[in-house]
Amino acid sequence: MSESESASAQWRVLNLPLGLDEDESVLLGRAAERAGLSPEEVRGLRIGHKALDARKRGRPRFVVHVDLALDAKIEDWGSDAFRRALGSGQVARRTAPASLAWAAPHASLQGARVVVVGSGPAGLLAALALARSGVAVDVLDRGPALRERGRALARFIGSGELDPEANLLFGEGGAGTYSDGKIYTRVDHPLEAPILDELVACGAPAEIAYDARAHIGTDRLHTVLPRLRGRMEALGVKFHWGTRVEGWVWAEGAGGRRVRALRTSAGEVACDAVFLAAGHSARDTLEALAAEGLALAATPFQFGVRIEHPQSLIDGGRFGDPGLAARLGPAYYGLASRAGAGSPAAHSFCMCPGGQIVAAVNQPGLLCTNGMSNSRHSSPYANAALVTTVGPDETGPGVFAGMDWRERLERSCFEAGGGDFAAPAQRAPDFLAGRASESVGPCSYKRGIRPGRIDQLLPERVRGALARALAHFDKRIPGYAGSEALLVGIESRSSAAIRMPRDPESRRAAGFENLYPIGEGAGYAGGIMSAAIDGARSAHALLERGL
Ligand SMILES: Cc1cc2nc3c(=O)[nH]c(=O)nc-3n(C[C@H](O)[C@H](O)[C@H](O)COP(=O)(O)OP(=O)(O)OC[C@H]3O[C@@H](n4cnc5c(N)ncnc54)[C@H](O)[C@@H]3O)c2cc1C
């Protein structure tokens, strides 16, 4: 849309069908008709959201939401048909995208220095929003910059030698740097558009702006992240790698404590405000800060296993015709099973088509799995988390009880794999029957797999929920629980086990005047985009209210 068009009112026409072979140009007529308008009344059109609907096996199609620019006074002069479309919910007014920069930052921020702890999506987007608004920002991360992080991971895959400061969770870009780079979210927030624009400006594909299954892929993330860093450095942001925050120096302020400086592995860093974006696995940091007055609360978290199938099995199950994968790309799934028969609900999560299973740990002696993929989704395997929710009923009371519980099971998983970061694996029918698998593999997990009793590793309530889900999902995708399905390791870090309570308006930590807990580790996000939005929103709270 042109600038003058985008100055007019924005409307979204929902759920337009588009055949696999149809040209997108048909959408103008279809959208106008659905909205009760003539095509001439449409000033501009953009695809806002495009999803593959594969529910009817063998007859997939796209479902598209189209954003229209219409005369700003359309509501006054629009036809009855337009008003009817509006009333029926087929057409909806769009909230204008927000800007990352805050137009008039609070005067108290003049000359202020803000420190962001953690260079994951929450920390990066908080820092970017602040820097775009003219605030000086330092980003500290305990892990290394990308290149060195890559070397540490290659060492780990080759030798099983885990560096606690440079791994799949710690280092430039945070936990999502080696991931599928899925960036769609169920949160419809006006900050999503400028964040996607920023990623596109850094080299992400333009389709992420509307693709319902938008993903970047690990290979591409590795070109996007250095460009993002370069753009942020050009705005004055300073990055400090290998700098672990270990505590803080605070003073009593009028409305609570004020953090004056951070104690780090590289010395003391003075600050006027702190954004804490340390992710969900920095237990040492949480313990140190809790000992110095940071309020923490236990929260229920996701727990289960990784499951892997041949991608062709998923393609066949979703598309009916496995040949369609060559046209549409490898099939994706998202499945859920309700609670019942004494078992809690369970669902698939973080599905990586054409991906590989990875070890997402930062502590030696512990093992948990996760998934990643490259931009082309080109491996022959499909993996996903299969998880349920666990809380104090399982883990017991206490702020760190969830983390203790999780680590106990991760240690058992590490030992069941043989103690060298190979992962225990069990075929789905053996898991369901409660017997050992005679052989396992092949599998995408690069440290290798060994037969293991995943059914015995899991607490009974979790095992029951996953068994029920497997039986249910097998009806949706034939073979899902068949002998080609492998359960690999445990998946225990899909979400945070601890939350940092904060004021909903100011977004400051309880009891602190200038401390902003953000992102997944603070309990306010569950993925790359939601963490990024959370970081940017908290930056806006500071920019609006000041120090
Ligand atoms: C393998 C894998 C695949 C994933 N795939 C996806 C996906 O496809 N899509 C999706 O939406 N989500 C995915 N996720 C989840 C997603 O990565 C996280 O939700 C997201 O990264 C959380 O962002 P964050 O900024 O809150 O924290 P993190 O990304 O965890 O970043 C925290 C950062 O803080 C640093 N840090 C920790 N402690 C300290 C300290 N004391 N001092 C200084 N620095 C510190 C760490 O080094 C780290 O860089 C995946 C996660 C993993 C592990």
The ligand as a MOL file (V3000), in Angstrom:
LIG
                    3D

  0  0  0     0  0            999 V3000
M  V30 BEGIN CTAB
M  V30 COUNTS 53 58 0 0 0
M  V30 BEGIN ATOM
M  V30 1 C 16.0000 -25.3370 20.6180 0
M  V30 2 C 14.9220 -24.3150 20.8000 0
M  V30 3 C 14.0270 -24.0860 19.7560 0
M  V30 4 C 13.0370 -23.1210 19.8900 0
M  V30 5 N 12.2300 -22.8670 18.8350 0
M  V30 6 C 11.3490 -21.8380 18.8860 0
M  V30 7 C 10.6160 -21.4480 17.7440 0
M  V30 8 O 10.7740 -21.9930 16.6590 0
M  V30 9 N 9.7250 -20.4340 17.8850 0
M  V30 10 C 9.5300 -19.7950 19.0640 0
M  V30 11 O 8.7040 -18.8830 19.1390 0
M  V30 12 N 10.2330 -20.1340 20.1660 0
M  V30 13 C 11.1470 -21.1220 20.0970 0
M  V30 14 N 11.8840 -21.4530 21.2010 0
M  V30 15 C 11.6450 -20.7040 22.4400 0
M  V30 16 C 12.2800 -19.3190 22.3330 0
M  V30 17 O 13.6020 -19.4580 21.9100 0
M  V30 18 C 12.2050 -18.6080 23.6680 0
M  V30 19 O 10.8360 -18.5070 24.0320 0
M  V30 20 C 12.7900 -17.2080 23.5800 0
M  V30 21 O 14.1160 -17.2420 23.1340 0
M  V30 22 C 12.7410 -16.5240 24.9470 0
M  V30 23 O 13.3120 -15.2730 24.8160 0
M  V30 24 P 13.9190 -14.4580 26.0420 0
M  V30 25 O 14.5360 -13.2520 25.4360 0
M  V30 26 O 12.8890 -14.2860 27.0670 0
M  V30 27 O 15.0540 -15.3890 26.6800 0
M  V30 28 P 16.2540 -16.1980 26.0340 0
M  V30 29 O 16.1100 -16.2720 24.5670 0
M  V30 30 O 16.3270 -17.4590 26.7900 0
M  V30 31 O 17.5340 -15.3090 26.3140 0
M  V30 32 C 18.1050 -15.1940 27.5770 0
M  V30 33 C 19.5220 -14.6730 27.4240 0
M  V30 34 O 19.9750 -14.2380 28.7060 0
M  V30 35 C 21.3290 -14.5770 28.8610 0
M  V30 36 N 21.6020 -14.6630 30.3140 0
M  V30 37 C 21.0970 -15.5540 31.1950 0
M  V30 38 N 21.5690 -15.2920 32.4320 0
M  V30 39 C 22.3570 -14.2140 32.3290 0
M  V30 40 C 23.1470 -13.4880 33.2630 0
M  V30 41 N 23.1850 -13.8040 34.5570 0
M  V30 42 N 23.8900 -12.4460 32.8040 0
M  V30 43 C 23.8820 -12.1070 31.4820 0
M  V30 44 N 23.1540 -12.7690 30.5720 0
M  V30 45 C 22.3900 -13.7990 30.9770 0
M  V30 46 C 21.4790 -15.8940 28.1230 0
M  V30 47 O 22.8160 -16.1140 27.7160 0
M  V30 48 C 20.5270 -15.7160 26.9520 0
M  V30 49 O 21.1950 -15.2400 25.8020 0
M  V30 50 C 12.8960 -22.4030 21.1030 0
M  V30 51 C 13.7760 -22.6600 22.1640 0
M  V30 52 C 14.7740 -23.5910 22.0150 0
M  V30 53 C 15.7110 -23.8390 23.1610 0
M  V30 END ATOM
M  V30 BEGIN BOND
M  V30 1 1 1 2
M  V30 2 1 2 3
M  V30 3 2 2 52
M  V30 4 2 3 4
M  V30 5 1 4 5
M  V30 6 1 4 50
M  V30 7 2 5 6
M  V30 8 1 6 7
M  V30 9 1 6 13
M  V30 10 2 7 8
M  V30 11 1 7 9
M  V30 12 1 9 10
M  V30 13 2 10 11
M  V30 14 1 10 12
M  V30 15 2 12 13
M  V30 16 1 13 14
M  V30 17 1 14 15
M  V30 18 1 14 50
M  V30 19 1 15 16
M  V30 20 1 16 17
M  V30 21 1 16 18
M  V30 22 1 18 19
M  V30 23 1 18 20
M  V30 24 1 20 21
M  V30 25 1 20 22
M  V30 26 1 22 23
M  V30 27 1 23 24
M  V30 28 2 24 25
M  V30 29 1 24 26
M  V30 30 1 24 27
M  V30 31 1 27 28
M  V30 32 2 28 29
M  V30 33 1 28 30
M  V30 34 1 28 31
M  V30 35 1 31 32
M  V30 36 1 32 33
M  V30 37 1 33 34
M  V30 38 1 33 48
M  V30 39 1 34 35
M  V30 40 1 35 36
M  V30 41 1 35 46
M  V30 42 1 36 37
M  V30 43 1 36 45
M  V30 44 2 37 38
M  V30 45 1 38 39
M  V30 46 1 39 40
M  V30 47 2 39 45
M  V30 48 1 40 41
M  V30 49 2 40 42
M  V30 50 1 42 43
M  V30 51 2 43 44
M  V30 52 1 44 45
M  V30 53 1 46 47
M  V30 54 1 46 48
M  V30 55 1 48 49
M  V30 56 2 50 51
M  V30 57 1 51 52
M  V30 58 1 52 53
M  V30 END BOND
M  V30 END CTAB
M  END
